[in-house]
Structures are given as C-alpha cells and as structure tokens.
C-alpha cells in the first residue's frame, strides 16, 4: 500500500501557509522555502504537515519540457522564486500549495495517501487476474501507466493496447482524472481493464458531483488548478484543450464506440470501448490468431 498515513486538506487555491501561519508569514518566504527544499534539501522546519521528498530531477525535467512549449524563465529561480513559480503557474496568488508539491514528489502518497493510481485487470470471466499500484509524480505517471498497461494487457489478455484502444484518448482520460481527482479522498484513481473496455475512474467531491450534473459536456472549472496548468504545459493535446469533446472525437476517429461518462455522488468514470472487427471480436486480442 502507499506510504501516506493520512489524507491532508487539498487545495482549490489553498496556500500551504494556511496550515502553518505561525511559521511562514509571506508568499516570498514560502516560495523561497519551496525551491530550497527541492534543490538544496534544506529543511529547518517541515514545509508540509507530512515530511516529503521533493525531486530536483522532476523539477528539471518539467522545466525542459515546459520550455519546449513556453517562453523560458530568464531570471534566477533561487533569487526570484515567486517570479519563477508564477512564470510556470506553479503556485496560486498566495504561494505554492500541496498541489505544487504533488507535482515534484517522487511518491505523492507520502503527502496524500490517495495520490496514486490502481490498475486492475479482469479476464473474460470477470476474474481479477492482476492488480498493481503506480505511485509516482503526477507529471510522469500517465506515461508510466500506459507502458504498464501495454505490458500487462499483452501478458494477461493477449491484447495489443495500441491496436485495440486509441492511446491518445487513454492518455487524455488519465490526465483528466489527475486534474479533477478529489485529493481529500483516500481513494485512488482506478484503471479497470476488461477484455472489451477500460474504465478510468476518480473520486470527486460533493461539489464536483453537483457541478457535473449541471455541466454535462465539459469540465469548465478545474478542481486542482496548479496540477491542471502544469499538465497542460508539458502535455498539450492536439488541437488544444482537454475534456469530453476530445475523448469522444478521438474514439470516433479510431473506430471505437462512443465512450460512456458516468457521475455518482463520489466518483466520476469514463469507459473507453475496444475497437472491434467486422465479426464483432476485439481487434488483435491474440497474437496467435493474427
């Protein structure tokens, strides 16, 4: 199980200093400490309620990817931490948040015990044949999950992921789940794989559930602003934007059935159906049959 032992209040723009106002009195101090923790490991006092390990490698990777799509920051990040964080939209107006830390933590469950992904695979008899946890930075977890899915599905279902599913749609769906997950929940993002479909689900808050009932087409109000901006900066989708429209369009272009979007009081899920052949069988299920 993930290492986190409690679930911390997550942000919709809540600054870290709201957890420890007596220690950190200004946005500048908070931003400076955030950068120092990443690059120098300085920790006179814990920056977050849980001790965590932020990674300079993850920050450097993010900057390199972001600079390919974004104007580079010309200042010195240690001398101007506020300017640096604002340039890449890694903080709110009050400073970096727990969401900022989740991006650069090697194992996010150290901060929030629900900040990981669970993969579950079922065979044609609906028997669980494989499950595993993926607990790594939100910035890289999507690519890792797709690689693991490809390997797991080939081993346990004999399915070629890229031939049965549009990988760009799966990536978009996973990124959406990371953006909109209710990080107050101890439940992870879950990817459930069946022989003919993949279901990506994430916990949502009561507020999110009510919002989705009124806005059935798109998420126009992101739950985790810092995470959303960072993901869009390094993983822009073709045509720009995110959401249901791209998922529906991608499935249609690939030849899949229309995806199914479902909202309950505590969970939001997207079902992506496998592409099928003329005779109704899932494409490329068995290599031996190819």
HELIX and SHEET records of a PDB file:
HELIX    1   1 UNK A   16  UNK A   19  5                                   4    
HELIX    2   2 UNK A   27  UNK A   39  1                                  13    
HELIX    3   3 UNK A   56  UNK A   67  1                                  12    
HELIX    4   4 UNK A   81  UNK A   87  1                                   7    
HELIX    5   5 UNK A   98  UNK A  103  1                                   6    
HELIX    6   6 UNK A  108  UNK A  110  5                                   3    
HELIX    7   7 UNK A  138  UNK A  156  1                                  19    
HELIX    8   8 UNK A  161  UNK A  164  1                                   4    
HELIX    9   9 UNK A  167  UNK A  180  1                                  14    
HELIX   10  10 UNK A  206  UNK A  214  1                                   9    
HELIX   11  11 UNK A  225  UNK A  234  1                                  10    
HELIX   12  12 UNK A  244  UNK A  254  1                                  11    
HELIX   13  13 UNK A  287  UNK A  289  5                                   3    
SHEET    1   A 6 UNK A 128  UNK A 134  0                                        
SHEET    2   A 6 UNK A 117  UNK A 122 -1                                        
SHEET    3   A 6 UNK A 189  UNK A 193  1                                        
SHEET    4   A 6 UNK A 197  UNK A 203 -1                                        
SHEET    5   A 6 UNK A 267  UNK A 273 -1                                        
SHEET    6   A 6 UNK A 260  UNK A 263 -1                                        
END                                                                             
